[in-house]
Each structure stands twice: as structure tokens, then as C-alpha cells.
Amino acid sequence: MTDSAVDQASLEWCDRLKLGHPPMDETHEEFVAIVNAMLNCSDDELKHHLAEFAIHAETHFSQELLWMQTTAFPSMDCHVREHEAVMQSVREVQALLADGGSLLVARRLAAELARWFPAHADYLDSALAHWIVKERFGGAPVVLRRMMQSPT
């Protein structure tokens, strides 16, 4: 199965994705690992990794919802809508596969998750991390990043 959009998709954990709230960073690192597994696994393993992603995403998004609720995060509605859209897509792809659909749809989902996640983390999750740290500690998150070379 090949698809140029799928073939070009990649997502790797790096310091740029760190947001300064360690529990969130750890969850995001797991997210990245599962999406990478979906992008790079054999066809025989794909349904397993999709199921693993669905479980991870439910837990991940529920944890973020709890943080938003307990800290009265002002942008909660927008953030939750994005999570709900991801979960709807995951459920639709699982249903298609259960009905004998092509595995290419699951690979495309993984590719879209790889493209979606960095922007989601940069905007919505970074705002949540900043809000949580400010509420708990009275300041902004501190993120230590290794020196990263510019792409050539």
C-alpha cells in the first residue's frame, strides 16, 4: 500500500515538542511513539497500533480535560472540540476496518495525526501547559531544550 501523503508523513519526538509541564510532555511523547508505530508498522500490526492509539488518545484527552476543568482553562471548548474531532476520526477508521475496509485509510489517519499534532501542541497544548503552571506555581513553564541544528 502506497500513498504519497502517507509515505511523506513523519513525526519524531524532539525537544521542540516539550511544553514545560512534565506529565503533559510524557503523554505527548507516548502519542508520538504510537503514531510513529502506525506510520512504520507492517500491515499485520496496523490494527493493533490503531487500537493502542485509540486507548491512548481517550486517556490522553481525558487527562487534559480534567486539567482544563480543574484549572478553569478559558479556551477549553476549542481544545475539547479538536480532541473530539480526532476521536471521531479514529472511531470512523476503526469501523471501516472492521467492515473490511482498506488499511490505507488507517495509514492516512496516522499521516494526518503526524501533521496535526505539532500545531495542536504549539497552540492549544502550550497554552494549557502555560495556564496550568501559572495556576500552580505562579509563573511560566521552563523548558530546557538541547541545542538543535538548523536543517540544511
Wavefront OBJ file of the C-alpha trace (Angstrom):
o trace
v 0.000 0.000 0.000
v 1.475 3.281 -1.016
v 0.180 6.800 -0.921
v 2.480 9.776 -1.371
v 0.862 11.654 1.552
v 1.402 8.641 3.790
v 4.924 7.979 2.522
v 5.999 11.534 3.344
v 4.469 11.674 6.815
v 6.703 11.503 9.844
v 6.628 12.571 13.456
v 9.513 12.241 15.875
v 9.757 13.264 19.499
v 12.149 16.140 19.959
v 12.805 18.930 22.423
v 10.840 21.358 20.251
v 7.667 19.494 21.276
v 8.316 19.911 25.016
v 5.917 22.311 26.725
v 7.242 22.520 30.281
v 4.539 20.528 32.070
v 6.208 17.119 32.587
v 3.025 14.997 32.792
v 1.839 16.511 29.507
v 5.247 16.110 27.883
v 5.378 12.433 28.872
v 1.915 11.816 27.430
v 2.846 13.631 24.238
v 5.998 11.560 23.868
v 3.847 8.413 24.067
v 1.431 9.909 21.497
v 4.326 10.463 19.096
v 5.642 6.926 19.622
v 2.256 5.349 18.843
v 1.700 7.491 15.745
v 5.208 6.522 14.561
v 4.354 2.879 15.122
v 1.236 3.327 12.976
v 3.254 5.023 10.236
v 6.020 2.427 10.164
v 4.492 -0.923 11.110
v 3.593 -3.813 8.862
v 0.037 -4.227 7.626
v -0.399 -7.131 10.057
v 0.369 -4.838 13.020
v -1.612 -1.774 11.939
v -4.978 -2.625 13.521
v -3.217 -3.348 16.819
v -1.448 0.026 16.789
v -4.664 1.810 15.842
v -6.411 0.187 18.821
v -3.469 1.159 21.030
v -3.741 4.727 19.751
v -7.486 4.840 20.473
v -6.892 3.771 24.086
v -4.014 6.225 24.467
v -5.982 9.121 22.968
v -9.003 8.514 25.218
v -6.770 8.584 28.299
v -4.656 11.481 26.993
v -7.639 13.661 26.099
v -9.486 12.799 29.318
v -6.459 13.856 31.358
v -6.218 17.162 29.526
v -9.968 17.715 30.000
v -9.564 17.147 33.731
v -6.699 19.653 33.852
v -8.804 22.167 31.938
v -11.799 21.679 34.229
v -9.861 21.825 37.493
v -7.990 24.981 36.484
v -10.919 26.740 34.748
v -8.948 26.933 31.491
v -10.571 29.675 29.394
v -10.057 28.033 25.963
v -11.440 24.657 26.997
v -14.251 24.468 24.422
v -11.990 24.880 21.399
v -9.456 22.417 22.778
v -12.100 19.806 23.544
v -13.634 20.154 20.063
v -10.290 19.298 18.473
v -9.949 16.222 20.671
v -13.498 15.149 19.827
v -12.787 15.506 16.104
v -9.713 13.286 16.428
v -11.645 10.644 18.343
v -14.479 10.739 15.787
v -11.965 10.101 13.016
v -10.384 7.246 14.959
v -13.776 5.607 15.549
v -14.711 6.005 11.867
v -11.474 4.417 10.711
v -11.864 1.540 13.178
v -15.412 0.956 11.886
v -14.228 0.982 8.265
v -11.524 -1.556 9.049
v -13.989 -3.740 10.949
v -16.144 -3.769 7.801
v -13.202 -4.936 5.692
v -12.006 -1.528 4.521
v -8.536 -0.906 3.178
v -5.680 -0.420 5.615
v -4.709 2.637 3.590
v -7.354 4.647 5.464
v -5.605 3.864 8.771
v -2.253 4.855 7.285
v -3.795 8.133 6.093
v -5.169 8.740 9.585
v -1.693 8.222 11.032
v -0.250 10.646 8.464
v -2.872 13.256 9.343
v -2.179 12.811 13.061
v 1.525 13.352 12.351
v 0.704 16.611 10.562
v -1.939 17.742 13.111
v -0.102 17.135 16.359
v 2.773 19.679 16.192
v 0.374 22.584 15.537
v -2.057 21.378 18.196
v 0.793 21.139 20.695
v 2.248 24.518 19.677
v -1.012 26.395 20.092
v -3.596 24.677 22.244
v -1.468 22.420 24.424
v 1.219 25.034 25.030
v -1.472 27.466 26.193
v -2.831 24.801 28.546
v 0.648 23.968 29.883
v 1.326 27.662 30.489
v -2.041 28.065 32.219
v -1.504 25.028 34.484
v 1.995 26.110 35.514
v 0.836 29.674 36.133
v -2.111 28.460 38.243
v 0.002 26.031 40.272
v 3.306 27.875 40.575
v 2.603 31.493 39.664
v 4.902 31.640 36.658
v 5.550 30.413 33.147
v 6.828 26.925 32.312
v 10.558 26.485 31.962
v 11.558 24.299 29.050
v 15.157 23.177 28.706
v 15.982 22.239 25.140
v 19.175 20.810 23.742
v 20.966 22.780 21.079
v 19.270 21.842 17.844
v 20.964 22.271 14.499
v 19.171 24.059 11.714
v 18.022 21.827 8.879
v 20.298 22.053 5.856
l 1 2 3 4 5 6 7 8 9 10 11 12 13 14 15 16 17 18 19 20 21 22 23 24 25 26 27 28 29 30 31 32 33 34 35 36 37 38 39 40 41 42 43 44 45 46 47 48 49 50 51 52 53 54 55 56 57 58 59 60 61 62 63 64 65 66 67 68 69 70 71 72 73 74 75 76 77 78 79 80 81 82 83 84 85 86 87 88 89 90 91 92 93 94 95 96 97 98 99 100 101 102 103 104 105 106 107 108 109 110 111 112 113 114 115 116 117 118 119 120 121 122 123 124 125 126 127 128 129 130 131 132 133 134 135 136 137 138 139 140 141 142 143 144 145 146 147 148 149 150 151 152
